[in-house]
Every structure is written in C-alpha cells, then in structure tokens.
Amino acid sequence: MRRPTSLFSSYLSHFTKTYYLLHYIAFAAYAYVRWNLTEMDRTPEQEQWLGELVGPDMSGMSREVQIWGCYIMILITRAMRFESVTELISSAIGFAKPVICISLFIVDWYLPAYFAMTWIVLFFVTSEPSFETPNRRFVKLDATKMFDVVFTAADKEKERSQVYWFVNVWASWQGGGASKKFNPVFAELSSEYTNDFCKFTKIDAGRVNSQPIIKKLAIDDGAFSKHMPSMILYKNGTEIARLPQKGKKNASRLHQYSKEQIIRFFEMERIKEETMKKTSTRRTALRQQAAEAKKTK
C-alpha cells in the first residue's frame, strides 16, 4: 500500500514548486480583481463602450461565462488524450493565461496589460519543472554504472542476469517538449512495476558523460531527432525491445503512445507476473537465512 502514497507525495511536492506557486498567486490575484471589479467606478465613456460590447449586462459576466465555458470544454476534450496529471495541469495553466486576458478585456481594457506583463515576467523568471518519480522506485545510475549493470551480460548463475531494465533516454534540453511530456508516464510506470527483478532508470542525453551510451544505443540526439525520448528494455545486457522502433519509417514518437499501448508493447504485465514470483521467492529465502542466522547466534 506504499506505492500510491509515494506517488501522491511526489505529485504534492511537484505542484508546490516555485513555478506553480507563482501561478497560483497570479490566478488568485485575477479572482480578487474580478470579484471587486463590478464595484469600480467607470467613466461614462467606459460604460458606453462596455454597453456596446457586452450588451445590457454591464458586469460582462454573461460573456465571461461563455469564455470560461469554452475553456472548460477544451480542457475536457484534451484531457481524454492526456496520459499524466502533470500534462493536464500544464495545459490548464497554459490555456488559462489568454482566457484571463480576454475575459478582463471585455470588462476593463487596461487590466489585461498588467496580467500579460505578469505572464511575460513569469516566463523569463521561472520554467516549468520536470516531474520526478519517487527515488525509492527509481534507480539512479551514472554512465559507468549503467554500462556495468545494464549493458553488460552477467553469468547466468548470478541474480543480476535475471533483472529486467527499462531505460528512459531523454534530453534535458527539450524544456517543454517530448521528453518532458513522457517523464511523468515513465515515473508512473516505474512506481507500478518496480520490484527486485524489474527496475527502471533513465539517462540524460544532454550530459557530456552520457555520449558513449547514446552512441552504443544508436540514438540520434539532434535537435530534430524523433528518438528523443526512447524507452528501451534490457535483460542481461541484451536489448529486447524499444520505442520508438529503430529503422521504422514514420514511426510515432514515444510521448504519442498511450500508457496502455506502452504496457502492451513491452508486455509489462507478463514481466510483472514473472518478476513478482522471483521477488517473492528471493525475499522468502532471505527471511529464512535471517532466521537461521539468529538461531546460530
């Protein structure tokens, strides 16, 4: 029962970072301004202009309701295609900015300028953070360890040879691109499928020390590469499968696959069933060894 709690705490930590807090404050400022806007004194020229624009309802609420209704409908439509909470929240924030400016413009023409300036300042001051999976569900390996643990075959007798490794090759320079969209999905998969014989790790292609691994994987890390991000399955130093597939023309990019499609492609449910049995057997053996060790003492 710890997995949901761990994932929830990761989302809670993610959505309370500076980027989101500043946007929460900006949205709260909009709510405060709009709540008090109907009480503001308007000049006769403003009243005439508003009357021509929004009709007899001088508050402009009827037109605003239509605008916000369209905003909600767009979010509901797009939510059907989202694979992660972070992507949905990110889209909600992005669409809310122009909606706020438009709705305020209907009521008072100078207020949108202040909020537009706020969005510009936030754009330069902060950047949207990338979602990180709970550390206890994610194996952090540097380039050297990744070569030794993931890409090098071990003796069949060794336990390491039975471990499945899911590797996410991503690029930190894709600030708001494909890598950032796929990271939350990979995080959720790692939280759901990690055990003693099924592990998840990732490597940033933007780091200098990652280049030998990128070359070994034959991944194009250029600015227009369709290989970023890539998800590759390894077992005992041998590649079993990868998305997007190598040499396949017009292949979809990884973030365009749904979570269910990824699970089916890599046969993750079968791997989970197989590795959970091995994990149970291993832990039972460890408990027996611990009990025998206590008896000998």
Secondary structure, 3 states (H helix, E strand, C coil): CHHHHHHHHHHHHHCCCHHHHHHHHHHHHHHHHHHHHCCCCCCHHHHHHHHHHHCCCCCCHHHHHHHHHHHHHHHHHHHCCCCCHHHHHHHHHHHHHHHHHHHHHHHCCCHHHHHHHHHHHHHHHCCCCCCCCCHHHCCCCCHHHHHHHCCCCCCCCCHHHHCEEEEEEECCCCCCCHHHHHHHHHHHHHHHHCECCEEEEEEECCCHHHHHHHHHCCCCCCCCCCCCCEEEEEECCEEEEEECCCCCCCCCCHHHCCHHHHHHHCCHHHHHHHHHHHHHHHHHHHHHHHHHHHHHC
